[in-house]
Amino acid sequence: MERQAIEIKGLTKTYAATAKTQAKRALKGVDLTIPAGSIFGLLGPNGAGKSTMINILAGLVKKTTGEVTIWGFNQDANPRQARAAIGVMPQELNMDPFFTPRAALETQAGLYGVPADERWTDEILALVGLTEQADSYARNLSGGMKRRLLLAKALVHRPAVLVLDEPTAGVDIELRNMLWANVRKLNEQGMTIILTTHYLEEAEEMCDEIAIINHGELIVRDTTAKLLGRMDGKSLVVEPATPMTPNRSAELAQTLALPEGVSMDHRPDGRLAFTYHRTKTSADTVLDAIRAAGIEIKDIASEQPGLEDVFVALTRKA
């Protein structure tokens, strides 16, 4: 039987009303399992309940009802073991500006009760590329280096599960590539990774499975491949030998005998995009109609929906 890194059953969270706000149900009976050893995407619009769920997993927010088990430890029965099994890289840059990276990691390790002879501070600093800055004050680090330090702090107690909350928000391409290389390395070593991100192309590339939350409810959970397969639409983008003008494109739309369900759009660069449903129409059928219209093809490309299209469709429906 496949081991689960995270098991969530009937999880709810209601924030009490205040003088300025009404009571809010942030999570509404979520059931979710995350397999051990996977890279798992937790996606949803702003305010969907992702941060609340992450904070409950991290032990920072108290749930209203439900059960949470982390690496086999029930949060209610074994709160210390459950918390020790998970590390969280937060979205916010929260660190003491007068600590050096080395001191910050040593302090964090002490808070988790890691014995001095079991700490791996130097290895973590090398992993995240902060060896040269190990003894510089955190206030002197660049924004990207501060994000590296957040990742380092989440690793000091060698957690079985690592949560990355918007890890690449506002960072440059070099840091993003470095971060993902490190994440893959940690995952290859057996660590389970949970990723939340608004860069859906990252989730599409990195994640084995994805769950989408909206309005505090789990609306879908599946492998990335199956989620992408839900979108039936596909486009053939044709570059004619002679660039197509808008007027010529409008004339062509009136005379072109396209199969049922196929549509044509003119693009500003003179190319034509033919959109069809791949379960109903083949690409060859679309190409036959294009050639029959006398369009000489210089180049052709295929486009299909990505995770962003799936995300928009599912959250809009919800």
N, C-alpha and C positions, 0 to 999 in steps of 0.2 A: 504493500500500500504506500502511495506517495506521501512523503512527509510534508506537512504544512508548516511554513515559517510563521504565518499569521492565521488565526482563526477568529472571525468576528461573527457573533450571533445576536440578532435582534438589538443591535446597538442604537440607542437613542440619546439625544442630548437636547435639553430644553434650557435656554437661558432665561432666567427669571426677569420679570418686568422691573423696570426702574422708574424713577420719577420722569425720565425723558423718553423711555422706550417701552414698547410692549414686549410681552414674553415672545420668544422666538424659538421655534423648533428647528434646530440646525441639522439634526440627523433623525431620520424617521424609520427606525427598524431595519438597519442595514445588516445584511448577511454577506460575508465575503471571506474567501480563503485565498491565500497567496502561497504558492508552492515554494518549498525550500530550493535555493540555488537558482532562482529565476531573476530576471530583470523585469520588474512589474511596473506598469504605468498606471498612475492614479490621476485621472483627468476630470475636468469639469470647469464650468464658467466661474467667474468670481462670485463668491457667496454661495457656492454649491454645497459646502460642508467639508471640503478637503482638509483645510487647515484645522478644523475642529477634530476630525478623525485622527490626523497626525498628532495633534497635541494630546489626545486621549491615549494613543499608542505610546507616546513618550512619557506619560504619567504627569503631564502638566495641566491637564483639564480632567475633571471628574465627570465620568459618564452619568447619565440619568438612569438608564436601565441597559441590560444586555450583558454579554460575556465577551471578554477579550483574552485570547491566549497567544503568547509570544514565545516561539521556540519551545512549546510544550509547557510553559509556565502560565497558569491562570493569574491574571492581574489581581484578582481579589484574594486568592489563596496564597500566592507567592509574589507579592508586589516587588520586592527587591530583586529577585531573580529575573522577573519579567522586564524590569527596567534595565537591568544589566545586559540583557540580550539584545538591546536595540540602541543604535546610535543615530542621532538626528543632525543633519546639516541644515540649519534654519535659513530662511530667506533673508532675515534681517542681519545686519552686521553688528552683532552684539559681542563686544570684547573689551577688556580693560586696556586703554591706550598706553598705560605705563608698564604693561607686561611685555616681555619679549616673547616671540613664538615658543622658544624653549621653555620659558617659565610658565607660559599659558598651558602647554601640554603637560608639564609636570604637575601643575596645580590641578588640572582636570583629572589626571590619572589618580592623584591623591583623593579627590572627591569620590571617585569610583572604587577606592580601596585597592588599587592595583599596587602590589608590593614593589619596592624599588628595583629588585633584581628581575622583575618581569616586565618592566616598562621598555618600550621600543621607540623612544622619542626621536633618536637620530634617524632610525629607519623611516618613521613617518615624515619627518622633515625632508628627507631625500625623496620620498614618494611624491610629495606635493610640490617639490621644487623650491623649498624654503631653506635649504642648508646654508646658503650665503647670508640669509637674513635672520638666522636663528637667534642672534643676540642683539638685534635691532629692536627698538621700541615699536609696538604695534601701531602707534599713531603715525609712524613714519612710513608705513607700508602703503603701497598703492592699493586701489580698490580691488584689483584682481588678486593681489597677494593676500589681502584680508579674506577673500573668499576661499583661497587655498587653506588659510589658517582655520577657517570654520570647518572645512572637511577634515583637516588634521585632528581637531579637537573631538570630532565625532568618532574617531578611530582609536582613541587611546586605550580603551578597555576591550579592544578586539571584539566588537559586537558581531553576533551572528546575522543580524539584520541591520542594514544601513538605509536610512530615509534621506533622500535628497529633495529638499523643498525649493523648487525654482532655482537650481544651482547655477544656471548660466544667465540669469537675468542681468542684462547690462554689461556683460563681459565681452572681451574681444575674441576673435576667432582662434588665436593661439592658445589662450587659456581654455577655451571651450574644448579644443582638440585634446589638450593635456588632461583635462578633467575626465573626458570620456575614455581616454586611454587608461587612466588609473581605475576608473569604474570597471572597465572590462577585465583588468588585471585582478581586481579584488573579487569579481564575480567568478573568474576562472579558479580562484583559490577557495571557492565554496560559499562566499558571502552572498546573501540575498539582498537585492537592491530594489527599493521602492522609489519611484521617480514621479514627482509632480512637475509639470512644466506647461508653459503656454506656447512653447516652440514645438508644435505638433510634429514637425518633420524629425525632430530629435526622438520623440517617443516612437514614431514609426520605424526609425532606423535601429533604435536601441532595445526596445521592449519585446519580450517573448509574448506577454499577455498584457491586456489593458482592461481596466474598469473605468467606466464613466459615471460620475455622480452628478445629479442635477436636483436642485431644490431639496437636498437632504436625503435623496433616494438613489439607490443603485439602479441605473436604467439599462446597463448592458455590461457584460463581462465575458470576454472571449479572447482567443488568440489574435494577435495582430493580423495574421494572414486572413483569418475568417472575417474579421471586421472589415478589412479592405475589400473582401469579396462580396460584401453586402451591396456595394454600389455597382449597379449594372451598366452605367453609362460609360462610354469610351469615345474618343475623338480621333479622327484621322486629320492631320493638319497638312494640307497640300500647298506647296509653293509652285505656282504655275511658271512656265518658261517665261511668260510675259506677266509682270506684276498686275494683279487685278485691281482696277479702279472701283470706287464705290458705285458709279453708274453702271459699269459693265457687270459688276456683281449683282446689282438689283435686277438687271435684265436677265442674267443667267438664272436667278432664283425663280423667275416666272416660267422658264422653259425647261429647266433641269428636271428630268424624270427620276427623282430619288425614291428609293423603296419606302414603304410606309414606316413612319416612326423615325426617319432620318431627317435631320435639320442641317441647314448650312448657315454659317456666320462668316462675314467678311472682317478680316483683321486689319488694323491700321497699316501694317507692313506689306499689305497686298496678298497675304496668304488667305486660304479658305479653310475653315474648320468644319468638318462634317461629323456631327455627334449622332451616335446610334446606341441601341441596346444590344450588347454582345450576345445575350441569350436568345434574341429574336432575329438578328441580322449579322451576317458575317462581313468581315472587312473586304473580302473579295467582291461581294455583292455591291458594296459602296464604291469600290474602285471601278467596277464595270460600268456603273452609272456615270461616274466622272469621265471615264474615257469615251463613253458613248456621246457625251456632250461636246466632244472635241477639245477638251482641255489637255494641253500638253504639260506633262508633269516634269518639273525640274528636280524637285526633292519632296520627300514625304516623311512625316514623323507621326508617332502614335502617342497619345496622351490618355491617361486614365486617372480616376479620382484617387486622391491620397487620403490620409487619415483626417486631415482638416475637413474634407468634404463629408466624411462619415460623421465626424464630431458635430458639425453644424446641423446635419440632417437629423441626428438623433436628439440633440439638445433642443432643437426647434420643435420637433414632434412632441417631446416631453413637456 
